[in-house]
Amino acid sequence: MRVFYASTLFGAMSLAAAIDDGRFGDGRRLLIVSTNAAVPEVATPLDETPGFAALRSRFDEVRSWNELIAPLHPSDWRARVIEVPMLERLIRAHWGLDGVAELVLESIAVPPARTIAGLVRDCPITVYSDGLMSYGPTRDPLPAEIFRRVTRLLHLDLVPGLTPLLLSEYGVAPETLPAERFLAIVDEVAAATPPPPAGRAVVLGQYLSALEIVTPEEEAALHETMLKALAARGHTSVLFKPHPAAGRRHAQLLRAAAGPAGVRLEVAGESVPAEACFAALRPELVVGCFSTALVTAWRYYGLPVASYGTELVLERLTPYENSNRVPATIVDALLPRLSADGGVEQPPETDLPALVRAVGYCMQADAYPGLRPEGVAFDPRYFKRRRLEALGLAGPPPAAARPGTLTRIRRKIRSAL
């Protein structure tokens, strides 16, 4: 048997595409689902969303990780080392996990995927991509008992010419999933999902404030500016597609801003995948910050897209190793940029693979020493000077330019008086 894990409909669709493409062979398939929203109790479980009905036939059983570990949160709970053998026996007995031939996981560096990998042992692991994050470095080092079991990375070819960095430090080979398989799955899910409300333009929401990248007020302002920019471009009908884990507040605030802007705003259900909206509506413009859906709209549906707010996000991301940095960098450097007045301009030309490699090195230099850039002009939009100095890629600024120099001089003068 094979054990799969998914926390989003996008992830479940990727799994279904891989299964249909013959990447896992025959045999019993058990799918573990989890709801990782801040308050899972008020969110719709993945396996209860309308679109999942189209995918269920690929799996013999579906089990809930939330139900198993309740009332603990999936993103927080980890088994203590001393508990692992006991919990492994309990889970295998409870779910009938006899003879697991393969474990298939998303986001393996963090719970609950990392927790599951530590409890379902003695089998190979396949990792499938988490959208644009597959192009970035592995978020945290993996213990040998896990990384030695990872045999491959399955990913969608979202950015032509770009090779995933994820798990490459462990020698894991990436394998591309055919676009036609994924799009066929989207069509199935769209047919099982209530049609999305009409909208000639789409605003993609994320959950930046929940990740503490920006404040709730700043995230609301980003959405409102996107809406007003679309209005300035003549769009009077806009669909807002909130992130499944973001809750309802973003939609409520955007509704309040729509009337004064002269826009009729519709809100797609949280369980409706953005790709289903693209397929059904063929919008004239899709805008967002750095959502993977921006890239699927551009890459797979040929839709006009534009980003807004990536400069703010790149400035705010801390620490520098934050795993959202590469997705934000890719979207900022690759896709057109929306301005507050409704204008859309192309980003400056750049060598995207070289940029991503350089950013990846600066994020995790110890894990990727072979990516150290030489002779690169480090755009301050993507690189922090302190980071470059710490890695020996830039010298310290002249003493007169260092922050605090004038203050220290004044203190010395005062102490001498």
N, C-alpha and C positions, 0 to 999 in steps of 0.2 A: 504494500500500500504506500501511497504518497500523502504527505500532510502539507497543506497549503495554508498560508496566512494572508489576510487582507484587512485593511482598515478603511478603505475608500472604494467607491464605485469605480473610479479610474483604475485603481489597483486590481480590482476584480475583473474589469474588462481586459486588462493586460494579461492576466492569468488565462482568461477564456481564449484570448487570441493565441497564446502560446500552446494551450491544450489542443485547439483546433489545428495548429500548425504541426502537431505531432512531436512537440518537444518533450513530452513526458510519457509517452507510450500508454499502454493499457494498465489495468489494475484498479483497485479500489482507491478512491480519492476522498479525503476528508478535508474540509475547509474550516479553518478557525477564523472567526471574524471578531473584531473589537471596535468599540466606539471610543475614540480618544479625545472627544470634545472636552472642554473644561468642566462641563457638568453633563456627564454621559446619560444621567437619568432622564434628562429632558430632550435628548437627541434621538432621532429615529435610527435604530440599529440597521446596519448595512443590509442584512438579510431580510429586513422588512420593508425596504424601499421598493417601489413599483418596478424600477429598472432591473433589480436583481432577479426578478422572476424569469427573465430571459436567459440568465446565466446559470440558474440553479441546476439544470440538467447535467452540467459538466461535472457535478460533484455528487458523490453517493451520500455524504452526510455533511451537515453544517453545524458547527458548535460555537458557542459564545464564550470568549475569553473573559468578558465582563462578568457573566454569570458565574464562571468558575472561581474568580478571585474576589467577588463582591464581599464587602463594600470598598475594597481597595481600588485605586485608580490604575488603569493599565499602563499609563505613561510613567508612573512613579514606582510601582511595586517591582522589586527584584527579590529573588530567592536568596537567602543567606547561604554561604558555601556549605555550612553544616547541614542545611535542610535539603540540598539538591538531591541526594540519593533517595530520600524518603518521598519527596514530592514527585520525582520522576516515576517511581513505582505507582504512586496514587493516580497520577494523570494517565499513565499507560493503561492502568486497570479501569479507570473511570470511563475513558473514551475508547477502549479496545485497540490501543496502538501497538499491535503485535506485528513484528517484522516490518518496521518502517524502512522503505527503500530509499526515500529521499524526503528532505524537508525544504520547502520553497517559501522564502521570506522576502518581505520588503523592509527597507530602513533597518538593516541588521545592526547598525552601531548603537541603537537606542532601544529601550523597552517600548512595547512588549516583544518586538521581534527578537531582540538580544536575549530576553528572558526565556522565550520559548526555545531558542537555540541551545540554551544552557540546560534545559530540562528534557528536551527530546534529543538524546545523544546517540552516538554510535551509528550515524548515518551521514551520507553526503548532504551538502547544502547547496541549493541554487538560490541566488539572489536575483530578484527582478527589480527594474529601475523604479525610482520614485520621481519620475518626470525629469526636469532639468537638473535635479540634484545628482544624477548619475554622472554628470560631467565634472563635478567637483571632487575634491579629495575625500577620503573616508573621514567621517567626523571625529571619531575617537579610535584609538588603537584597540584592536580586538585581541582577546586572549588566544594563545596558540590552540587551545582545545576547540575554538570555533573557526579561526581563519584557516587552519589546516584542513578543514572539512569542506570549505567553499570551493566548488569546482567550476562555476561559470556565473556570468552576469548577463541576464536577458534585458534588453532595453529597446525602446523605440528610437528610430533614427530621426530624432527631432531636429537636429542641426547638422545638415550635410557637411562632411569634412571634419567633424569634431569627434574625437574618440574619448569615451568615458575615462575619467581618472579613478573613479570609485573602485576600490579593491585592487587596483593595478599594482600597488606596492607588495601585494601578496602573490603576484603572478596569475591572478584570475583573468581568464580570457573573456572579453565581451562578445556577445552574440546578438545580432540585430533581429528584431521581430518584424516581419513584413507589414508594411503599412496597410495593404489590402485586407489582411486578416483583422487588424485592429478596427478598420473602418467598417468591416462587415459586422463586427460585434457591436459597434456604436449604432448601426442601423437596427439591429435586433433590440437593443435597449431602448432606442427611441420609439420603436413600434409598441413596446410594452409600457411606455411612460405617457402620461397625459400630455397632450401637445403644449409646448410652452406658450405663454402669452406673446402677443405680437410686439415687435420692436424693430425699428429700422437701424438702430445702433445698439450695441451691447456694452455695458460697463461690468467688468469682472471684479468682484470683491475678493479680498483675502482676509487674513486675520492677523494683521501686523501688530495691532495693539495688544492682542492676547500673547504674542511672542515678545512683547515689550520692546519692539523695534521703534515704534512711535507711540504717542499717547492716543487715547481714544478720540480726543478732540482733533488731533492732527489727521488721524485716519478718516474721520468723518469729513474733514476739510478736503482731503484728497479726492474722496468720492464726489463731493459737491463741486469741486473745480472741474473734474472730468465731465460731470453733467452739464455745467454751464458752458464748457468748451464745445461740447456737442451741440448745445443750443445755438451757440455762436456760428456753428457750421451749418445751421438750418435744420437740424434734427429735432423734430417735435414729438417723436415716439421712440422711447428708449426702454430697453429691458435691462434690469439689474439682476445679475447672477451672483448671489452671495456665496461665499465659501461654505461648504457643509459644516465646518466646525466653528463658524463665526457667530452663530446666534442670530437673533432677529433685530437687534438694535440698529445695525448699519442700514438695513432696509427702511426702518421707521424714520430715521433721520433723513435719509435721501428722499423719501416721500414728501417730507415737509419742505424740502428745498426745491422740489420739482415744480410745484405750482407757480411760485414767483418767477421761476426761470422760463415759464411758458412751455413746459415739457409734460407730456403724459407719460408717467412712469409705470411700468409693470415690473413685477418681481417674480422671477422663476422660483419654483420650489427648491428647497435646499437639497433634495434628493435627485434633482434632475441634472445630469451631467452637462457641463458646458458644451461638450461636443454634440450632444443631441440638439441643443439650441442652434448651433452653427448649421447642422444638417437641415433642420426644419425651416429656419428663418432666412438663411443666407444674408446676414446683415451687411449693411453698407460700410460699417466700421466697427471694429472691436477694440475697446480701450481697457487698460488695466495697468497695474504697477509692474510686477515681474512674474505673474502667474504662468505656469506651464501651459494653461489653456490659450494664452496669447500666441504661443508658438504653434500649438496644434491648429489653431485657426488659420495661421499663416502658412504652415507647412503642409497640412493635410486637406485644407478646404480652400486654399487660395484666396482667403479673405483679406481685405485691407485691415491692418492693425496699427496701433500706436500705443506707446507706453507713456505713463506720466508718474512722476514721483520717485523714479529710480535714483536720481541724484541725492535726494534726501535720505533714502534708505541706505545707499552706499556710505553716506556720511555717518549715519547713526549705528550701523551694525557693529556690535561689540560682543565678544572680542573679535579681533581680526579673523580668527578661525571660524567664525559663525558660518554654518553650512548654507545659509541663504546667500552668501556673498557671490558664489559663482553663478547661480541662477539670475541674480540681479545684474551681474556684470554682463552676462550673455544677452539678456533682453536690452539693456542699455546700449550696448555696442552694436547690436544686430538690427534692431527694429526701429522704425520711425518714431519720433518723439512728438508728443502732443504738447502744445503750449496753452496757457490759460486763456488766451484770446481765440482759441480754436485752430490756430495754425498747426500744420504738421510738417516737420522737416526731417530729412535723413540724418543719421549720425555720421560723424566723420569716418572716412574709410580707415579700417584697422585690420591687422592680421589677427583674426579672432582666435585661431588655435594657439598662436604664440601668446596672446593676452591671457587666455585661460590657463595655459601652462604656467605662466609667470605668477598669476594670482594664486594658483594652486600651490606653487612652491612657497610663496610667502605665507600661505595659510598653514602648511604642514611641511616645513623645510626638512625636518628630520626623516620623515617618511618618504619624501620624494627628492633626494639630493640630485638625481639626474636631471631634474627640471630647472636647476638653477640657471636663470637667464644671464646672458652676457651681451653687453652693448645695447641694452633696451632703454628706450626713453620712457621713464615711469610716469604715466599720466596721473596727477594727483587725484583725479576723479576715482581711480581704482586702487591706488597704493597710498598708504599712510607713511609719512616720512620716518616716523619713529620705528615703524616696522622695517623699513629699508635699512635704517641705521643699525638696528639690532642684528640684521642678517649680513651686514657688511656690503650692502648693495648701494649705499650712499654714505658720504661722510657727514659728520655733524655740521650744522650751520656755523658761520663765523660767530665768535663770542659775542660781538655787539648785537647780533640778531637773535640771540637766544632769549626766550621769555624769562623774565625775572632778573636779567642782568642789571638794568637800571635800578630796580628795587634794592639789589644787594649793594650797589655803589652808594645809594642814599643812606642805607643802614650803616655802612662803614664810616661815612662822613659824620652822621649823627653821633656814632659811638666815640669818634675822635674829638668831638667838641666838649 
